[in-house]
Amino acid sequence: MSKSRKKVPIIGMTTAASDKRFKKLEHSRERSTVKVALSEGRDPPSPRLFGDPASGEKDGKQYAPDYDKALRK
């Protein structure tokens, strides 16, 4: 298994090391919004309104056919 390689050279488009800070902020914002909605007797908002990956620091992937490092696991 040591000689296995990725088949498709797709890599992330980012300069961020992690999405952890973004995810913590978004989950905190979701919890507080749900708490307020439930205390007012309203239905909680959809979870899809929070934590959109496209607005995070690591926001997508790119195809890099000439980048040999993209084929390492």
Distance bins in CASP14 RR format, pairs under 12 A and 6 or more apart:
PFRMAT RR
TARGET T0000
AUTHOR 0000-0000-0000
RMODE 2
METHOD distances of the structure
MODEL  1
1 73 0 0 0 0 1 0 0 0 0 0 0
2 72 0 0 0 0 0 1 0 0 0 0 0
2 73 0 0 0 0 1 0 0 0 0 0 0
3 71 0 0 0 0 0 1 0 0 0 0 0
3 72 0 0 0 0 0 1 0 0 0 0 0
3 73 0 0 0 0 0 1 0 0 0 0 0
4 71 0 0 0 0 0 1 0 0 0 0 0
4 72 0 0 0 0 1 0 0 0 0 0 0
4 73 1 0 0 1 0 0 0 0 0 0 0
5 68 0 0 0 0 1 0 0 0 0 0 0
5 69 0 0 0 0 0 1 0 0 0 0 0
5 70 0 0 0 0 1 0 0 0 0 0 0
5 71 1 0 1 0 0 0 0 0 0 0 0
5 72 1 0 0 1 0 0 0 0 0 0 0
5 73 1 0 0 1 0 0 0 0 0 0 0
6 64 0 0 0 0 0 1 0 0 0 0 0
6 67 0 0 0 0 0 1 0 0 0 0 0
6 68 0 0 0 0 0 1 0 0 0 0 0
6 69 0 0 0 0 0 1 0 0 0 0 0
6 70 1 0 0 1 0 0 0 0 0 0 0
6 71 1 0 1 0 0 0 0 0 0 0 0
6 72 1 0 0 1 0 0 0 0 0 0 0
6 73 1 0 1 0 0 0 0 0 0 0 0
7 70 0 0 0 0 0 1 0 0 0 0 0
7 71 0 0 0 0 1 0 0 0 0 0 0
7 73 0 0 0 0 0 1 0 0 0 0 0
8 61 0 0 0 0 0 1 0 0 0 0 0
8 62 0 0 0 0 0 1 0 0 0 0 0
8 63 1 0 0 1 0 0 0 0 0 0 0
8 64 0 0 0 0 1 0 0 0 0 0 0
8 65 0 0 0 0 1 0 0 0 0 0 0
8 67 0 0 0 0 0 1 0 0 0 0 0
8 70 0 0 0 0 1 0 0 0 0 0 0
8 71 0 0 0 0 1 0 0 0 0 0 0
9 61 0 0 0 0 0 1 0 0 0 0 0
9 62 0 0 0 0 1 0 0 0 0 0 0
9 63 1 0 0 1 0 0 0 0 0 0 0
9 64 1 0 1 0 0 0 0 0 0 0 0
9 65 1 0 1 0 0 0 0 0 0 0 0
9 66 0 0 0 0 1 0 0 0 0 0 0
9 67 1 0 0 1 0 0 0 0 0 0 0
9 68 0 0 0 0 1 0 0 0 0 0 0
9 69 0 0 0 0 1 0 0 0 0 0 0
9 70 1 1 0 0 0 0 0 0 0 0 0
9 71 1 0 1 0 0 0 0 0 0 0 0
9 72 0 0 0 0 0 1 0 0 0 0 0
10 60 0 0 0 0 1 0 0 0 0 0 0
10 61 1 0 1 0 0 0 0 0 0 0 0
10 62 1 0 0 1 0 0 0 0 0 0 0
10 63 1 0 1 0 0 0 0 0 0 0 0
10 64 1 0 0 1 0 0 0 0 0 0 0
10 65 0 0 0 0 1 0 0 0 0 0 0
10 67 0 0 0 0 0 1 0 0 0 0 0
10 70 1 0 0 1 0 0 0 0 0 0 0
10 71 0 0 0 0 0 1 0 0 0 0 0
11 58 0 0 0 0 0 1 0 0 0 0 0
11 60 0 0 0 0 1 0 0 0 0 0 0
11 61 1 0 0 1 0 0 0 0 0 0 0
11 62 1 0 0 1 0 0 0 0 0 0 0
11 63 0 0 0 0 1 0 0 0 0 0 0
11 64 1 0 1 0 0 0 0 0 0 0 0
11 65 0 0 0 0 0 1 0 0 0 0 0
11 66 0 0 0 0 0 1 0 0 0 0 0
11 67 1 0 0 1 0 0 0 0 0 0 0
11 68 0 0 0 0 0 1 0 0 0 0 0
11 69 0 0 0 0 1 0 0 0 0 0 0
11 70 1 0 1 0 0 0 0 0 0 0 0
11 71 0 0 0 0 1 0 0 0 0 0 0
11 72 0 0 0 0 0 1 0 0 0 0 0
12 19 0 0 0 0 0 1 0 0 0 0 0
12 53 0 0 0 0 0 1 0 0 0 0 0
12 57 0 0 0 0 0 1 0 0 0 0 0
12 58 1 0 0 1 0 0 0 0 0 0 0
12 59 0 0 0 0 1 0 0 0 0 0 0
12 60 1 0 1 0 0 0 0 0 0 0 0
12 61 1 0 1 0 0 0 0 0 0 0 0
12 62 1 0 0 1 0 0 0 0 0 0 0
12 63 0 0 0 0 0 1 0 0 0 0 0
12 64 0 0 0 0 1 0 0 0 0 0 0
12 67 0 0 0 0 0 1 0 0 0 0 0
12 69 0 0 0 0 0 1 0 0 0 0 0
12 70 0 0 0 0 1 0 0 0 0 0 0
13 53 0 0 0 0 0 1 0 0 0 0 0
13 54 0 0 0 0 0 1 0 0 0 0 0
13 56 0 0 0 0 0 1 0 0 0 0 0
13 57 0 0 0 0 0 1 0 0 0 0 0
13 58 1 0 0 1 0 0 0 0 0 0 0
13 59 1 0 0 1 0 0 0 0 0 0 0
13 60 1 0 1 0 0 0 0 0 0 0 0
13 61 1 0 0 1 0 0 0 0 0 0 0
13 62 1 0 1 0 0 0 0 0 0 0 0
13 63 0 0 0 0 0 1 0 0 0 0 0
13 64 0 0 0 0 1 0 0 0 0 0 0
13 70 0 0 0 0 0 1 0 0 0 0 0
14 22 0 0 0 0 0 1 0 0 0 0 0
14 53 0 0 0 0 0 1 0 0 0 0 0
14 56 0 0 0 0 1 0 0 0 0 0 0
14 57 1 0 0 1 0 0 0 0 0 0 0
14 58 1 0 1 0 0 0 0 0 0 0 0
14 59 1 0 0 1 0 0 0 0 0 0 0
14 60 1 0 0 1 0 0 0 0 0 0 0
14 61 0 0 0 0 1 0 0 0 0 0 0
14 62 0 0 0 0 1 0 0 0 0 0 0
15 56 0 0 0 0 0 1 0 0 0 0 0
15 57 1 0 0 1 0 0 0 0 0 0 0
15 58 0 0 0 0 1 0 0 0 0 0 0
15 59 0 0 0 0 0 1 0 0 0 0 0
16 22 0 0 0 0 1 0 0 0 0 0 0
16 23 0 0 0 0 0 1 0 0 0 0 0
16 56 0 0 0 0 1 0 0 0 0 0 0
16 57 1 1 0 0 0 0 0 0 0 0 0
16 58 1 0 1 0 0 0 0 0 0 0 0
16 59 0 0 0 0 1 0 0 0 0 0 0
16 60 0 0 0 0 0 1 0 0 0 0 0
17 57 0 0 0 0 1 0 0 0 0 0 0
17 58 0 0 0 0 1 0 0 0 0 0 0
18 24 0 0 0 0 0 1 0 0 0 0 0
18 56 0 0 0 0 0 1 0 0 0 0 0
18 57 0 0 0 0 1 0 0 0 0 0 0
18 58 1 0 0 1 0 0 0 0 0 0 0
19 25 0 0 0 0 0 1 0 0 0 0 0
19 26 0 0 0 0 1 0 0 0 0 0 0
19 27 0 0 0 0 0 1 0 0 0 0 0
19 51 0 0 0 0 1 0 0 0 0 0 0
19 52 0 0 0 0 0 1 0 0 0 0 0
19 53 1 0 0 1 0 0 0 0 0 0 0
19 54 0 0 0 0 0 1 0 0 0 0 0
19 55 0 0 0 0 0 1 0 0 0 0 0
19 56 1 0 0 1 0 0 0 0 0 0 0
19 57 1 0 0 1 0 0 0 0 0 0 0
19 58 1 0 1 0 0 0 0 0 0 0 0
19 59 0 0 0 0 1 0 0 0 0 0 0
19 60 0 0 0 0 0 1 0 0 0 0 0
20 26 0 0 0 0 0 1 0 0 0 0 0
20 27 0 0 0 0 0 1 0 0 0 0 0
20 56 0 0 0 0 0 1 0 0 0 0 0
20 57 0 0 0 0 1 0 0 0 0 0 0
20 58 0 0 0 0 0 1 0 0 0 0 0
21 27 0 0 0 0 0 1 0 0 0 0 0
21 28 0 0 0 0 0 1 0 0 0 0 0
21 56 0 0 0 0 1 0 0 0 0 0 0
21 57 1 0 0 1 0 0 0 0 0 0 0
21 58 0 0 0 0 0 1 0 0 0 0 0
22 28 0 0 0 0 0 1 0 0 0 0 0
22 29 0 0 0 0 0 1 0 0 0 0 0
22 50 0 0 0 0 0 1 0 0 0 0 0
22 51 1 0 0 1 0 0 0 0 0 0 0
22 52 0 0 0 0 1 0 0 0 0 0 0
22 53 0 0 0 0 1 0 0 0 0 0 0
22 54 0 0 0 0 0 1 0 0 0 0 0
22 55 0 0 0 0 1 0 0 0 0 0 0
22 56 1 0 1 0 0 0 0 0 0 0 0
22 57 1 0 1 0 0 0 0 0 0 0 0
22 58 0 0 0 0 1 0 0 0 0 0 0
22 59 0 0 0 0 1 0 0 0 0 0 0
23 29 0 0 0 0 0 1 0 0 0 0 0
23 30 0 0 0 0 0 1 0 0 0 0 0
23 50 0 0 0 0 1 0 0 0 0 0 0
23 51 1 0 0 1 0 0 0 0 0 0 0
23 52 0 0 0 0 0 1 0 0 0 0 0
23 53 0 0 0 0 1 0 0 0 0 0 0
23 55 0 0 0 0 0 1 0 0 0 0 0
23 56 0 0 0 0 1 0 0 0 0 0 0
23 57 0 0 0 0 0 1 0 0 0 0 0
23 58 0 0 0 0 0 1 0 0 0 0 0
24 30 0 0 0 0 0 1 0 0 0 0 0
24 31 0 0 0 0 0 1 0 0 0 0 0
24 50 0 0 0 0 0 1 0 0 0 0 0
24 51 0 0 0 0 0 1 0 0 0 0 0
24 56 0 0 0 0 0 1 0 0 0 0 0
25 31 0 0 0 0 0 1 0 0 0 0 0
25 32 0 0 0 0 0 1 0 0 0 0 0
25 50 0 0 0 0 1 0 0 0 0 0 0
25 51 0 0 0 0 1 0 0 0 0 0 0
25 55 0 0 0 0 0 1 0 0 0 0 0
25 56 0 0 0 0 1 0 0 0 0 0 0
25 57 0 0 0 0 0 1 0 0 0 0 0
26 32 0 0 0 0 0 1 0 0 0 0 0
26 33 0 0 0 0 0 1 0 0 0 0 0
26 47 0 0 0 0 0 1 0 0 0 0 0
26 48 0 0 0 0 0 1 0 0 0 0 0
26 49 0 0 0 0 1 0 0 0 0 0 0
26 50 1 0 1 0 0 0 0 0 0 0 0
26 51 1 1 0 0 0 0 0 0 0 0 0
26 52 0 0 0 0 1 0 0 0 0 0 0
26 53 0 0 0 0 1 0 0 0 0 0 0
26 55 0 0 0 0 1 0 0 0 0 0 0
26 56 0 0 0 0 1 0 0 0 0 0 0
26 57 0 0 0 0 0 1 0 0 0 0 0
27 33 0 0 0 0 0 1 0 0 0 0 0
27 34 0 0 0 0 0 1 0 0 0 0 0
27 47 0 0 0 0 1 0 0 0 0 0 0
27 50 1 0 0 1 0 0 0 0 0 0 0
27 51 1 0 0 1 0 0 0 0 0 0 0
28 34 0 0 0 0 0 1 0 0 0 0 0
28 35 0 0 0 0 0 1 0 0 0 0 0
28 50 0 0 0 0 1 0 0 0 0 0 0
28 51 0 0 0 0 0 1 0 0 0 0 0
29 35 0 0 0 0 0 1 0 0 0 0 0
29 36 0 0 0 0 0 1 0 0 0 0 0
29 45 0 0 0 0 0 1 0 0 0 0 0
29 47 0 0 0 0 0 1 0 0 0 0 0
29 49 0 0 0 0 1 0 0 0 0 0 0
29 50 1 0 0 1 0 0 0 0 0 0 0
29 51 0 0 0 0 1 0 0 0 0 0 0
29 52 0 0 0 0 0 1 0 0 0 0 0
29 55 0 0 0 0 0 1 0 0 0 0 0
30 36 0 0 0 0 0 1 0 0 0 0 0
30 37 0 0 0 0 0 1 0 0 0 0 0
30 44 0 0 0 0 1 0 0 0 0 0 0
30 45 0 0 0 0 1 0 0 0 0 0 0
30 46 0 0 0 0 0 1 0 0 0 0 0
30 47 1 0 0 1 0 0 0 0 0 0 0
30 48 0 0 0 0 0 1 0 0 0 0 0
30 49 1 0 0 1 0 0 0 0 0 0 0
30 50 1 0 1 0 0 0 0 0 0 0 0
30 51 1 0 0 1 0 0 0 0 0 0 0
30 52 0 0 0 0 0 1 0 0 0 0 0
31 37 0 0 0 0 0 1 0 0 0 0 0
31 38 0 0 0 0 0 1 0 0 0 0 0
31 44 0 0 0 0 0 1 0 0 0 0 0
31 45 0 0 0 0 0 1 0 0 0 0 0
31 47 0 0 0 0 0 1 0 0 0 0 0
31 50 0 0 0 0 1 0 0 0 0 0 0
32 38 0 0 0 0 0 1 0 0 0 0 0
32 39 0 0 0 0 0 1 0 0 0 0 0
32 44 0 0 0 0 0 1 0 0 0 0 0
32 45 0 0 0 0 0 1 0 0 0 0 0
32 50 0 0 0 0 0 1 0 0 0 0 0
33 39 0 0 0 0 0 1 0 0 0 0 0
33 40 0 0 0 0 0 1 0 0 0 0 0
33 42 0 0 0 0 0 1 0 0 0 0 0
33 43 0 0 0 0 0 1 0 0 0 0 0
33 44 1 0 0 1 0 0 0 0 0 0 0
33 45 1 0 0 1 0 0 0 0 0 0 0
33 46 0 0 0 0 0 1 0 0 0 0 0
33 47 0 0 0 0 0 1 0 0 0 0 0
33 49 0 0 0 0 1 0 0 0 0 0 0
33 50 1 0 0 1 0 0 0 0 0 0 0
33 51 0 0 0 0 0 1 0 0 0 0 0
34 40 0 0 0 0 0 1 0 0 0 0 0
34 41 0 0 0 0 0 1 0 0 0 0 0
34 42 0 0 0 0 1 0 0 0 0 0 0
34 43 0 0 0 0 1 0 0 0 0 0 0
34 44 1 0 1 0 0 0 0 0 0 0 0
34 45 1 0 0 1 0 0 0 0 0 0 0
34 46 0 0 0 0 0 1 0 0 0 0 0
34 47 0 0 0 0 1 0 0 0 0 0 0
34 49 0 0 0 0 0 1 0 0 0 0 0
34 50 0 0 0 0 1 0 0 0 0 0 0
35 41 0 0 0 0 0 1 0 0 0 0 0
35 42 0 0 0 0 0 1 0 0 0 0 0
35 44 0 0 0 0 1 0 0 0 0 0 0
35 45 0 0 0 0 0 1 0 0 0 0 0
36 42 0 0 0 0 1 0 0 0 0 0 0
36 44 0 0 0 0 1 0 0 0 0 0 0
36 45 0 0 0 0 1 0 0 0 0 0 0
37 43 1 0 0 1 0 0 0 0 0 0 0
37 44 1 0 1 0 0 0 0 0 0 0 0
37 45 1 0 0 1 0 0 0 0 0 0 0
37 46 0 0 0 0 0 1 0 0 0 0 0
37 49 0 0 0 0 0 1 0 0 0 0 0
38 44 1 0 0 1 0 0 0 0 0 0 0
38 45 0 0 0 0 0 1 0 0 0 0 0
44 50 0 0 0 0 0 1 0 0 0 0 0
46 52 0 0 0 0 0 1 0 0 0 0 0
49 55 0 0 0 0 0 1 0 0 0 0 0
50 56 0 0 0 0 0 1 0 0 0 0 0
51 57 0 0 0 0 0 1 0 0 0 0 0
51 59 0 0 0 0 0 1 0 0 0 0 0
52 59 0 0 0 0 1 0 0 0 0 0 0
52 60 0 0 0 0 0 1 0 0 0 0 0
53 59 1 0 0 1 0 0 0 0 0 0 0
53 60 1 0 0 1 0 0 0 0 0 0 0
53 61 0 0 0 0 0 1 0 0 0 0 0
54 60 1 0 0 1 0 0 0 0 0 0 0
54 61 0 0 0 0 0 1 0 0 0 0 0
61 70 0 0 0 0 0 1 0 0 0 0 0
62 70 0 0 0 0 1 0 0 0 0 0 0
63 70 0 0 0 0 1 0 0 0 0 0 0
64 70 1 0 1 0 0 0 0 0 0 0 0
64 71 0 0 0 0 1 0 0 0 0 0 0
65 71 0 0 0 0 1 0 0 0 0 0 0
END
